[in-house]
Amino acid sequence: MKLVLSSNEIKIIRIWADSTMHGGHWGDGDIVLPEERIILDKLGNTGGGELDFTPEEARIVLIWSESSRGIHTMEEESAIGKLRAVLAEGR
């Protein structure tokens, strides 16, 4: 599914990814799974705009978003809403 993310939403997703991958989700946190690498590559190829995300990729990023506990900013909520829409469309 095509997903339009702003440059700030992409920065937020990268923060979530870094927090999760280097925060100990696999022991010392120094492992990046192939699926995670694909997502990071997609995010690295754009400063914002249209990206093609699968429901599984959206699910992974939503798991990353859980590393940001507490109150989410409006931009975080926007990104989460867009990712949930990808999941809903994939069902």
N, C-alpha and C positions, 0 to 999 in steps of 0.2 A: 504494500500500500504506500502511496505517496504521502509523505509527511512533511509539512512546512515548519521549520524551526528557525527562530531568530538566532542571531549570533550569541546573544546572552543565554538563551535556552541551551545552546550547544555547550557554552562554557559551564553552565550548571551541571549538565549531564557528565561532562568530563570530571568535574569535582566529585560527583557521586561515584563515578567509576574509580577514581583514584582513592577515594576514601574506602571503598569496598575492597578493591584489589590489593591495596597496600595496608589495609586495616586488619588483616588477619583472617579473611574468609577461607583461606587454604593454608593454615599453619602460619608461616611467617609473612604471607601476603605477597610473595614474589613470583606468583604463577599467574599467567594470563591465559585463559582458555581460548581455543581457536574461535569460538563464537564471539567472545569478548573482543578479540583482536579485529574481527570483521567489523564489528560495530564501531570500534575506535578508528579504524581506517575510513569508514564512511563519514564519521564526524570530522576526521582530519582533512578530508578532501573538500570541505566547504566551510565558509565563514558564516553560514546561514543560508537558508533557502530550502529547496525541495530535496528530500532524501527518500530513498526507497527502503522501507522497513518491513520485515516480516512480523507476524504476531509473536513468534518466539523471540525475536530481537527486542521487540517492545517489552515483553515479559522480563527479559534480562535487565533492561534499563530500569524498569519499575522496581526490580529487586535492588538495583543500585540506589534508587531514590530512597529506599528504606533506611539507608545509612545516614540520611539527613533527618534525624529524629526531631520531633517537636513541630513548631510552627513553620510552615512553608511560606516562602515569599510568593507574591503574585506570579512571578515568572516561573517559579517551580511548579505552582499549581497549574499554570498554563501548559507546561511541558508534560506534566502527569496526565492532564486531561487529553492531550493529543495522543499520548501513548496508549491510554485506555481505549481511545476510539479505534486505534489500530487493532487492539485485541478484540474489541466488539465486532469489528468488520470481518475479522478472521474466523469467527465462530460460525 
